[in-house]
Each structure stands twice: as C-alpha cells, then as structure tokens.
Amino acid sequence: MATIGIPGLILILIIALVIFGPKKLPEIGKAAGQTLREFKKSTKDLTEDVTDEINDAKNIVKGQENK
C-alpha cells in the first residue's frame, strides 16, 4: 500500500474543506479523534483480556505440572 505523503494530505484537506466548509471541519476532526481514541481503547482492553486469559491458562498448566 502506497503512502499518501504531504501533497496528498494537502489535497485531501482542500477537498474536505470544499465539501464540508470551514465551520464543520473542526467538528468532523473532533468526532474522528474521539472515534479513533475509543477504537484504540477498545483494542487495548481486548488485548489485555486475551493476555490475562492466556496467563491464567499458563498458571493452571504450571500448577498441574507441579503435582
């Protein structure tokens, strides 16, 4: 997948500015930031849950091996 680069980002910003207008653009940016933040938080929570389950399973197996 190719990278966008600075000229591509400028073009996207100009197109977004034309489509949404200068008043809506900050609101859209804020909503996108909140969505990304929530996605990252959910991903982190899910990863921690899976890691905890794996560690619990390892501890159970170690406990059975020591008997």
PDB file with SEQRES, HELIX, SHEET and CRYST1 records, atoms N, CA, C and O in Angstrom:
SEQRES   1 A   67  MET ALA THR ILE GLY ILE PRO GLY LEU ILE LEU ILE LEU          
SEQRES   2 A   67  ILE ILE ALA LEU VAL ILE PHE GLY PRO LYS LYS LEU PRO          
SEQRES   3 A   67  GLU ILE GLY LYS ALA ALA GLY GLN THR LEU ARG GLU PHE          
SEQRES   4 A   67  LYS LYS SER THR LYS ASP LEU THR GLU ASP VAL THR ASP          
SEQRES   5 A   67  GLU ILE ASN ASP ALA LYS ASN ILE VAL LYS GLY GLN GLU          
SEQRES   6 A   67  ASN LYS                                                      
HELIX    1 AA1 GLY A    5  PHE A   20  1                                  16    
HELIX    2 AA2 LEU A   25  GLU A   65  1                                  41    
CRYST1    1.000    1.000    1.000  90.00  90.00  90.00 P 1           1          
ATOM      1  N   MET A   1       0.843  -1.172   0.000  1.00  0.00           N  
ATOM      2  CA  MET A   1       0.000   0.000   0.000  1.00  0.00           C  
ATOM      3  C   MET A   1       0.889   1.235   0.000  1.00  0.00           C  
ATOM      4  O   MET A   1       1.790   1.354   0.830  1.00  0.00           O  
ATOM      5  N   ALA A   2       0.645   2.136  -0.907  1.00  0.00           N  
ATOM      6  CA  ALA A   2       1.480   3.312  -1.053  1.00  0.00           C  
ATOM      7  C   ALA A   2       1.161   4.343   0.025  1.00  0.00           C  
ATOM      8  O   ALA A   2       0.038   4.426   0.521  1.00  0.00           O  
ATOM      9  N   THR A   3       2.176   5.120   0.370  1.00  0.00           N  
ATOM     10  CA  THR A   3       1.965   6.181   1.347  1.00  0.00           C  
ATOM     11  C   THR A   3       1.374   7.409   0.659  1.00  0.00           C  
ATOM     12  O   THR A   3       1.565   7.612  -0.540  1.00  0.00           O  
ATOM     13  N   ILE A   4       0.665   8.211   1.419  1.00  0.00           N  
ATOM     14  CA  ILE A   4      -0.010   9.371   0.847  1.00  0.00           C  
ATOM     15  C   ILE A   4       0.964  10.524   0.644  1.00  0.00           C  
ATOM     16  O   ILE A   4       1.033  11.086  -0.449  1.00  0.00           O  
ATOM     17  N   GLY A   5       1.707  10.880   1.667  1.00  0.00           N  
ATOM     18  CA  GLY A   5       2.655  11.971   1.566  1.00  0.00           C  
ATOM     19  C   GLY A   5       2.001  13.325   1.805  1.00  0.00           C  
ATOM     20  O   GLY A   5       0.780  13.424   1.924  1.00  0.00           O  
ATOM     21  N   ILE A   6       2.821  14.360   1.873  1.00  0.00           N  
ATOM     22  CA  ILE A   6       2.347  15.714   2.162  1.00  0.00           C  
ATOM     23  C   ILE A   6       1.424  16.252   1.065  1.00  0.00           C  
ATOM     24  O   ILE A   6       0.360  16.781   1.388  1.00  0.00           O  
ATOM     25  N   PRO A   7       1.784  16.141  -0.218  1.00  0.00           N  
ATOM     26  CA  PRO A   7       0.869  16.673  -1.248  1.00  0.00           C  
ATOM     27  C   PRO A   7      -0.507  16.007  -1.225  1.00  0.00           C  
ATOM     28  O   PRO A   7      -1.522  16.669  -1.443  1.00  0.00           O  
ATOM     29  N   GLY A   8      -0.542  14.733  -0.967  1.00  0.00           N  
ATOM     30  CA  GLY A   8      -1.811  14.024  -0.889  1.00  0.00           C  
ATOM     31  C   GLY A   8      -2.654  14.479   0.285  1.00  0.00           C  
ATOM     32  O   GLY A   8      -3.869  14.632   0.161  1.00  0.00           O  
ATOM     33  N   LEU A   9      -2.010  14.696   1.430  1.00  0.00           N  
ATOM     34  CA  LEU A   9      -2.740  15.188   2.606  1.00  0.00           C  
ATOM     35  C   LEU A   9      -3.295  16.588   2.371  1.00  0.00           C  
ATOM     36  O   LEU A   9      -4.416  16.891   2.781  1.00  0.00           O  
ATOM     37  N   ILE A  10      -2.520  17.436   1.717  1.00  0.00           N  
ATOM     38  CA  ILE A  10      -2.997  18.788   1.407  1.00  0.00           C  
ATOM     39  C   ILE A  10      -4.201  18.722   0.478  1.00  0.00           C  
ATOM     40  O   ILE A  10      -5.173  19.454   0.665  1.00  0.00           O  
ATOM     41  N   LEU A  11      -4.141  17.857  -0.512  1.00  0.00           N  
ATOM     42  CA  LEU A  11      -5.253  17.701  -1.445  1.00  0.00           C  
ATOM     43  C   LEU A  11      -6.514  17.204  -0.724  1.00  0.00           C  
ATOM     44  O   LEU A  11      -7.612  17.701  -0.971  1.00  0.00           O  
ATOM     45  N   ILE A  12      -6.347  16.239   0.152  1.00  0.00           N  
ATOM     46  CA  ILE A  12      -7.481  15.715   0.921  1.00  0.00           C  
ATOM     47  C   ILE A  12      -8.070  16.808   1.802  1.00  0.00           C  
ATOM     48  O   ILE A  12      -9.292  16.924   1.901  1.00  0.00           O  
ATOM     49  N   LEU A  13      -7.226  17.611   2.443  1.00  0.00           N  
ATOM     50  CA  LEU A  13      -7.707  18.700   3.289  1.00  0.00           C  
ATOM     51  C   LEU A  13      -8.478  19.734   2.474  1.00  0.00           C  
ATOM     52  O   LEU A  13      -9.514  20.226   2.922  1.00  0.00           O  
ATOM     53  N   ILE A  14      -7.989  20.066   1.295  1.00  0.00           N  
ATOM     54  CA  ILE A  14      -8.676  21.038   0.437  1.00  0.00           C  
ATOM     55  C   ILE A  14     -10.038  20.495   0.001  1.00  0.00           C  
ATOM     56  O   ILE A  14     -11.031  21.223   0.025  1.00  0.00           O  
ATOM     57  N   ILE A  15     -10.089  19.233  -0.393  1.00  0.00           N  
ATOM     58  CA  ILE A  15     -11.356  18.622  -0.808  1.00  0.00           C  
ATOM     59  C   ILE A  15     -12.337  18.591   0.358  1.00  0.00           C  
ATOM     60  O   ILE A  15     -13.518  18.890   0.181  1.00  0.00           O  
ATOM     61  N   ALA A  16     -11.856  18.230   1.556  1.00  0.00           N  
ATOM     62  CA  ALA A  16     -12.728  18.203   2.737  1.00  0.00           C  
ATOM     63  C   ALA A  16     -13.223  19.605   3.059  1.00  0.00           C  
ATOM     64  O   ALA A  16     -14.375  19.781   3.454  1.00  0.00           O  
ATOM     65  N   LEU A  17     -12.372  20.593   2.896  1.00  0.00           N  
ATOM     66  CA  LEU A  17     -12.764  21.973   3.170  1.00  0.00           C  
ATOM     67  C   LEU A  17     -13.848  22.433   2.210  1.00  0.00           C  
ATOM     68  O   LEU A  17     -14.780  23.131   2.608  1.00  0.00           O  
ATOM     69  N   VAL A  18     -13.726  22.042   0.937  1.00  0.00           N  
ATOM     70  CA  VAL A  18     -14.732  22.416  -0.059  1.00  0.00           C  
ATOM     71  C   VAL A  18     -16.052  21.698   0.213  1.00  0.00           C  
ATOM     72  O   VAL A  18     -17.119  22.304   0.113  1.00  0.00           O  
ATOM     73  N   ILE A  19     -15.987  20.423   0.554  1.00  0.00           N  
ATOM     74  CA  ILE A  19     -17.206  19.634   0.754  1.00  0.00           C  
ATOM     75  C   ILE A  19     -17.935  20.046   2.036  1.00  0.00           C  
ATOM     76  O   ILE A  19     -19.145  20.268   2.012  1.00  0.00           O  
ATOM     77  N   PHE A  20     -17.214  20.150   3.148  1.00  0.00           N  
ATOM     78  CA  PHE A  20     -17.854  20.368   4.439  1.00  0.00           C  
ATOM     79  C   PHE A  20     -17.879  21.824   4.885  1.00  0.00           C  
ATOM     80  O   PHE A  20     -18.710  22.196   5.713  1.00  0.00           O  
ATOM     81  N   GLY A  21     -17.009  22.634   4.368  1.00  0.00           N  
ATOM     82  CA  GLY A  21     -16.947  24.035   4.774  1.00  0.00           C  
ATOM     83  C   GLY A  21     -16.076  24.232   5.994  1.00  0.00           C  
ATOM     84  O   GLY A  21     -15.813  23.282   6.731  1.00  0.00           O  
ATOM     85  N   PRO A  22     -15.630  25.447   6.215  1.00  0.00           N  
ATOM     86  CA  PRO A  22     -14.694  25.705   7.320  1.00  0.00           C  
ATOM     87  C   PRO A  22     -15.317  25.570   8.710  1.00  0.00           C  
ATOM     88  O   PRO A  22     -14.595  25.341   9.680  1.00  0.00           O  
ATOM     89  N   LYS A  23     -16.625  25.705   8.827  1.00  0.00           N  
ATOM     90  CA  LYS A  23     -17.259  25.623  10.141  1.00  0.00           C  
ATOM     91  C   LYS A  23     -17.451  24.178  10.602  1.00  0.00           C  
ATOM     92  O   LYS A  23     -17.372  23.902  11.799  1.00  0.00           O  
ATOM     93  N   LYS A  24     -17.697  23.267   9.687  1.00  0.00           N  
ATOM     94  CA  LYS A  24     -17.950  21.861  10.039  1.00  0.00           C  
ATOM     95  C   LYS A  24     -16.658  21.065  10.195  1.00  0.00           C  
ATOM     96  O   LYS A  24     -16.645  20.046  10.886  1.00  0.00           O  
ATOM     97  N   LEU A  25     -15.583  21.507   9.571  1.00  0.00           N  
ATOM     98  CA  LEU A  25     -14.336  20.733   9.566  1.00  0.00           C  
ATOM     99  C   LEU A  25     -13.800  20.459  10.981  1.00  0.00           C  
ATOM    100  O   LEU A  25     -13.408  19.323  11.248  1.00  0.00           O  
ATOM    101  N   PRO A  26     -13.763  21.436  11.900  1.00  0.00           N  
ATOM    102  CA  PRO A  26     -13.288  21.122  13.261  1.00  0.00           C  
ATOM    103  C   PRO A  26     -14.169  20.101  13.978  1.00  0.00           C  
ATOM    104  O   PRO A  26     -13.668  19.258  14.722  1.00  0.00           O  
ATOM    105  N   GLU A  27     -15.474  20.178  13.753  1.00  0.00           N  
ATOM    106  CA  GLU A  27     -16.374  19.214  14.386  1.00  0.00           C  
ATOM    107  C   GLU A  27     -16.111  17.807  13.865  1.00  0.00           C  
ATOM    108  O   GLU A  27     -16.117  16.840  14.626  1.00  0.00           O  
ATOM    109  N   ILE A  28     -15.883  17.707  12.576  1.00  0.00           N  
ATOM    110  CA  ILE A  28     -15.601  16.403  11.968  1.00  0.00           C  
ATOM    111  C   ILE A  28     -14.272  15.856  12.489  1.00  0.00           C  
ATOM    112  O   ILE A  28     -14.153  14.664  12.773  1.00  0.00           O  
ATOM    113  N   GLY A  29     -13.282  16.729  12.613  1.00  0.00           N  
ATOM    114  CA  GLY A  29     -11.984  16.317  13.151  1.00  0.00           C  
ATOM    115  C   GLY A  29     -12.094  15.838  14.588  1.00  0.00           C  
ATOM    116  O   GLY A  29     -11.481  14.840  14.967  1.00  0.00           O  
ATOM    117  N   LYS A  30     -12.876  16.552  15.385  1.00  0.00           N  
ATOM    118  CA  LYS A  30     -13.077  16.160  16.780  1.00  0.00           C  
ATOM    119  C   LYS A  30     -13.769  14.805  16.871  1.00  0.00           C  
ATOM    120  O   LYS A  30     -13.373  13.954  17.667  1.00  0.00           O  
ATOM    121  N   ALA A  31     -14.799  14.605  16.057  1.00  0.00           N  
ATOM    122  CA  ALA A  31     -15.521  13.330  16.056  1.00  0.00           C  
ATOM    123  C   ALA A  31     -14.610  12.187  15.613  1.00  0.00           C  
ATOM    124  O   ALA A  31     -14.654  11.094  16.177  1.00  0.00           O  
ATOM    125  N   ALA A  32     -13.791  12.448  14.606  1.00  0.00           N  
ATOM    126  CA  ALA A  32     -12.855  11.415  14.132  1.00  0.00           C  
ATOM    127  C   ALA A  32     -11.830  11.080  15.215  1.00  0.00           C  
ATOM    128  O   ALA A  32     -11.486   9.914  15.407  1.00  0.00           O  
ATOM    129  N   GLY A  33     -11.346  12.098  15.919  1.00  0.00           N  
ATOM    130  CA  GLY A  33     -10.393  11.864  17.008  1.00  0.00           C  
ATOM    131  C   GLY A  33     -10.997  11.053  18.138  1.00  0.00           C  
ATOM    132  O   GLY A  33     -10.354  10.148  18.670  1.00  0.00           O  
ATOM    133  N   GLN A  34     -12.238  11.374  18.510  1.00  0.00           N  
ATOM    134  CA  GLN A  34     -12.908  10.620  19.567  1.00  0.00           C  
ATOM    135  C   GLN A  34     -13.144   9.175  19.154  1.00  0.00           C  
ATOM    136  O   GLN A  34     -12.993   8.257  19.961  1.00  0.00           O  
ATOM    137  N   THR A  35     -13.515   8.979  17.898  1.00  0.00           N  
ATOM    138  CA  THR A  35     -13.736   7.625  17.395  1.00  0.00           C  
ATOM    139  C   THR A  35     -12.448   6.820  17.412  1.00  0.00           C  
ATOM    140  O   THR A  35     -12.439   5.660  17.825  1.00  0.00           O  
ATOM    141  N   LEU A  36     -11.364   7.434  16.965  1.00  0.00           N  
ATOM    142  CA  LEU A  36     -10.069   6.752  16.960  1.00  0.00           C  
ATOM    143  C   LEU A  36      -9.618   6.437  18.381  1.00  0.00           C  
ATOM    144  O   LEU A  36      -9.093   5.354  18.639  1.00  0.00           O  
ATOM    145  N   ARG A  37      -9.817   7.362  19.293  1.00  0.00           N  
ATOM    146  CA  ARG A  37      -9.448   7.159  20.699  1.00  0.00           C  
ATOM    147  C   ARG A  37     -10.233   5.995  21.296  1.00  0.00           C  
ATOM    148  O   ARG A  37      -9.665   5.157  21.996  1.00  0.00           O  
ATOM    149  N   GLU A  38     -11.534   5.941  21.023  1.00  0.00           N  
ATOM    150  CA  GLU A  38     -12.373   4.858  21.544  1.00  0.00           C  
ATOM    151  C   GLU A  38     -11.965   3.510  20.939  1.00  0.00           C  
ATOM    152  O   GLU A  38     -11.952   2.491  21.628  1.00  0.00           O  
ATOM    153  N   PHE A  39     -11.634   3.517  19.646  1.00  0.00           N  
ATOM    154  CA  PHE A  39     -11.189   2.286  18.992  1.00  0.00           C  
ATOM    155  C   PHE A  39      -9.889   1.777  19.623  1.00  0.00           C  
ATOM    156  O   PHE A  39      -9.749   0.584  19.892  1.00  0.00           O  
ATOM    157  N   LYS A  40      -8.953   2.678  19.852  1.00  0.00           N  
ATOM    158  CA  LYS A  40      -7.680   2.280  20.472  1.00  0.00           C  
ATOM    159  C   LYS A  40      -7.910   1.735  21.874  1.00  0.00           C  
ATOM    160  O   LYS A  40      -7.297   0.742  22.264  1.00  0.00           O  
ATOM    161  N   LYS A  41      -8.800   2.388  22.643  1.00  0.00           N  
ATOM    162  CA  LYS A  41      -9.099   1.933  23.998  1.00  0.00           C  
ATOM    163  C   LYS A  41      -9.724   0.542  23.965  1.00  0.00           C  
ATOM    164  O   LYS A  41      -9.346  -0.324  24.755  1.00  0.00           O  
ATOM    165  N   SER A  42     -10.663   0.321  23.071  1.00  0.00           N  
ATOM    166  CA  SER A  42     -11.315  -0.984  22.958  1.00  0.00           C  
ATOM    167  C   SER A  42     -10.320  -2.064  22.548  1.00  0.00           C  
ATOM    168  O   SER A  42     -10.351  -3.180  23.068  1.00  0.00           O  
ATOM    169  N   THR A  43      -9.446  -1.726  21.621  1.00  0.00           N  
ATOM    170  CA  THR A  43      -8.423  -2.677  21.179  1.00  0.00           C  
ATOM    171  C   THR A  43      -7.493  -3.039  22.327  1.00  0.00           C  
ATOM    172  O   THR A  43      -7.144  -4.206  22.506  1.00  0.00           O  
ATOM    173  N   LYS A  44      -7.090  -2.034  23.107  1.00  0.00           N  
ATOM    174  CA  LYS A  44      -6.197  -2.273  24.253  1.00  0.00           C  
ATOM    175  C   LYS A  44      -6.889  -3.154  25.290  1.00  0.00           C  
ATOM    176  O   LYS A  44      -6.285  -4.089  25.817  1.00  0.00           O  
ATOM    177  N   ASP A  45      -8.167  -2.855  25.586  1.00  0.00           N  
ATOM    178  CA  ASP A  45      -8.916  -3.659  26.555  1.00  0.00           C  
ATOM    179  C   ASP A  45      -9.051  -5.104  26.097  1.00  0.00           C  
ATOM    180  O   ASP A  45      -8.881  -6.031  26.888  1.00  0.00           O  
ATOM    181  N   LEU A  46      -9.355  -5.291  24.832  1.00  0.00           N  
ATOM    182  CA  LEU A  46      -9.498  -6.644  24.297  1.00  0.00           C  
ATOM    183  C   LEU A  46      -8.171  -7.402  24.368  1.00  0.00           C  
ATOM    184  O   LEU A  46      -8.138  -8.576  24.736  1.00  0.00           O  
ATOM    185  N   THR A  47      -7.089  -6.727  24.016  1.00  0.00           N  
ATOM    186  CA  THR A  47      -5.765  -7.351  24.068  1.00  0.00           C  
ATOM    187  C   THR A  47      -5.411  -7.735  25.502  1.00  0.00           C  
ATOM    188  O   THR A  47      -4.870  -8.814  25.744  1.00  0.00           O  
ATOM    189  N   GLU A  48      -5.719  -6.849  26.453  1.00  0.00           N  
ATOM    190  CA  GLU A  48      -5.435  -7.154  27.858  1.00  0.00           C  
ATOM    191  C   GLU A  48      -6.264  -8.339  28.340  1.00  0.00           C  
ATOM    192  O   GLU A  48      -5.764  -9.181  29.086  1.00  0.00           O  
ATOM    193  N   ASP A  49      -7.526  -8.411  27.922  1.00  0.00           N  
ATOM    194  CA  ASP A  49      -8.376  -9.533  28.311  1.00  0.00           C  
ATOM    195  C   ASP A  49      -7.814 -10.856  27.793  1.00  0.00           C  
ATOM    196  O   ASP A  49      -7.762 -11.845  28.524  1.00  0.00           O  
ATOM    197  N   VAL A  50      -7.401 -10.864  26.546  1.00  0.00           N  
ATOM    198  CA  VAL A  50      -6.851 -12.088  25.956  1.00  0.00           C  
ATOM    199  C   VAL A  50      -5.543 -12.467  26.647  1.00  0.00           C  
ATOM    200  O   VAL A  50      -5.305 -13.642  26.928  1.00  0.00           O  
ATOM    201  N   THR A  51      -4.697 -11.477  26.922  1.00  0.00           N  
ATOM    202  CA  THR A  51      -3.423 -11.731  27.603  1.00  0.00           C  
ATOM    203  C   THR A  51      -3.667 -12.288  28.999  1.00  0.00           C  
ATOM    204  O   THR A  51      -2.976 -13.212  29.428  1.00  0.00           O  
ATOM    205  N   ASP A  52      -4.648 -11.732  29.711  1.00  0.00           N  
ATOM    206  CA  ASP A  52      -4.979 -12.246  31.042  1.00  0.00           C  
ATOM    207  C   ASP A  52      -5.448 -13.694  30.971  1.00  0.00           C  
ATOM    208  O   ASP A  52      -5.050 -14.511  31.801  1.00  0.00           O  
ATOM    209  N   GLU A  53      -6.284 -14.021  29.998  1.00  0.00           N  
ATOM    210  CA  GLU A  53      -6.767 -15.398  29.848  1.00  0.00           C  
ATOM    211  C   GLU A  53      -5.615 -16.354  29.547  1.00  0.00           C  
ATOM    212  O   GLU A  53      -5.566 -17.463  30.080  1.00  0.00           O  
ATOM    213  N   ILE A  54      -4.700 -15.927  28.702  1.00  0.00           N  
ATOM    214  CA  ILE A  54      -3.542 -16.768  28.368  1.00  0.00           C  
ATOM    215  C   ILE A  54      -2.688 -16.998  29.606  1.00  0.00           C  
ATOM    216  O   ILE A  54      -2.254 -18.120  29.867  1.00  0.00           O  
ATOM    217  N   ASN A  55      -2.447 -15.930  30.373  1.00  0.00           N  
ATOM    218  CA  ASN A  55      -1.646 -16.068  31.593  1.00  0.00           C  
ATOM    219  C   ASN A  55      -2.333 -16.969  32.612  1.00  0.00           C  
ATOM    220  O   ASN A  55      -1.669 -17.764  33.278  1.00  0.00           O  
ATOM    221  N   ASP A  56      -3.651 -16.857  32.741  1.00  0.00           N  
ATOM    222  CA  ASP A  56      -4.389 -17.734  33.647  1.00  0.00           C  
ATOM    223  C   ASP A  56      -4.253 -19.196  33.210  1.00  0.00           C  
ATOM    224  O   ASP A  56      -4.049 -20.080  34.043  1.00  0.00           O  
ATOM    225  N   ALA A  57      -4.365 -19.440  31.925  1.00  0.00           N  
ATOM    226  CA  ALA A  57      -4.240 -20.811  31.409  1.00  0.00           C  
ATOM    227  C   ALA A  57      -2.832 -21.349  31.664  1.00  0.00           C  
ATOM    228  O   ALA A  57      -2.668 -22.514  32.026  1.00  0.00           O  
ATOM    229  N   LYS A  58      -1.818 -20.503  31.477  1.00  0.00           N  
ATOM    230  CA  LYS A  58      -0.435 -20.930  31.739  1.00  0.00           C  
ATOM    231  C   LYS A  58      -0.249 -21.282  33.206  1.00  0.00           C  
ATOM    232  O   LYS A  58       0.408 -22.271  33.531  1.00  0.00           O  
ATOM    233  N   ASN A  59      -0.823 -20.478  34.093  1.00  0.00           N  
ATOM    234  CA  ASN A  59      -0.696 -20.751  35.526  1.00  0.00           C  
ATOM    235  C   ASN A  59      -1.389 -22.046  35.906  1.00  0.00           C  
ATOM    236  O   ASN A  59      -0.890 -22.785  36.755  1.00  0.00           O  
ATOM    237  N   ILE A  60      -2.528 -22.335  35.296  1.00  0.00           N  
ATOM    238  CA  ILE A  60      -3.237 -23.586  35.570  1.00  0.00           C  
ATOM    239  C   ILE A  60      -2.393 -24.773  35.119  1.00  0.00           C  
ATOM    240  O   ILE A  60      -2.276 -25.773  35.827  1.00  0.00           O  
ATOM    241  N   VAL A  61      -1.807 -24.648  33.934  1.00  0.00           N  
ATOM    242  CA  VAL A  61      -0.977 -25.738  33.402  1.00  0.00           C  
ATOM    243  C   VAL A  61       0.252 -25.946  34.290  1.00  0.00           C  
ATOM    244  O   VAL A  61       0.623 -27.085  34.576  1.00  0.00           O  
ATOM    245  N   LYS A  62       0.875 -24.866  34.720  1.00  0.00           N  
ATOM    246  CA  LYS A  62       2.048 -24.974  35.608  1.00  0.00           C  
ATOM    247  C   LYS A  62       1.663 -25.626  36.922  1.00  0.00           C  
ATOM    248  O   LYS A  62       2.426 -26.430  37.458  1.00  0.00           O  
ATOM    249  N   GLY A  63       0.496 -25.295  37.449  1.00  0.00           N  
ATOM    250  CA  GLY A  63       0.025 -25.885  38.708  1.00  0.00           C  
ATOM    251  C   GLY A  63      -0.219 -27.376  38.568  1.00  0.00           C  
ATOM    252  O   GLY A  63       0.034 -28.129  39.509  1.00  0.00           O  
ATOM    253  N   GLN A  64      -0.700 -27.819  37.424  1.00  0.00           N  
ATOM    254  CA  GLN A  64      -0.949 -29.248  37.193  1.00  0.00           C  
ATOM    255  C   GLN A  64       0.357 -30.001  36.979  1.00  0.00           C  
ATOM    256  O   GLN A  64       0.457 -31.177  37.328  1.00  0.00           O  
ATOM    257  N   GLU A  65       1.357 -29.338  36.410  1.00  0.00           N  
ATOM    258  CA  GLU A  65       2.654 -29.983  36.177  1.00  0.00           C  
ATOM    259  C   GLU A  65       3.391 -30.204  37.485  1.00  0.00           C  
ATOM    260  O   GLU A  65       4.159 -31.159  37.602  1.00  0.00           O  
ATOM    261  N   ASN A  66       3.178 -29.351  38.461  1.00  0.00           N  
ATOM    262  CA  ASN A  66       3.886 -29.441  39.743  1.00  0.00           C  
ATOM    263  C   ASN A  66       3.325 -30.512  40.658  1.00  0.00           C  
ATOM    264  O   ASN A  66       3.936 -30.824  41.680  1.00  0.00           O  
ATOM    265  N   LYS A  67       2.173 -31.085  40.317  1.00  0.00           N  
ATOM    266  CA  LYS A  67       1.569 -32.126  41.166  1.00  0.00           C  
ATOM    267  C   LYS A  67       2.221 -33.448  40.986  1.00  0.00           C  
ATOM    268  O   LYS A  67       1.828 -34.422  41.628  1.00  0.00           O  
TER     269      LYS A  67                                                      
END                                                                             
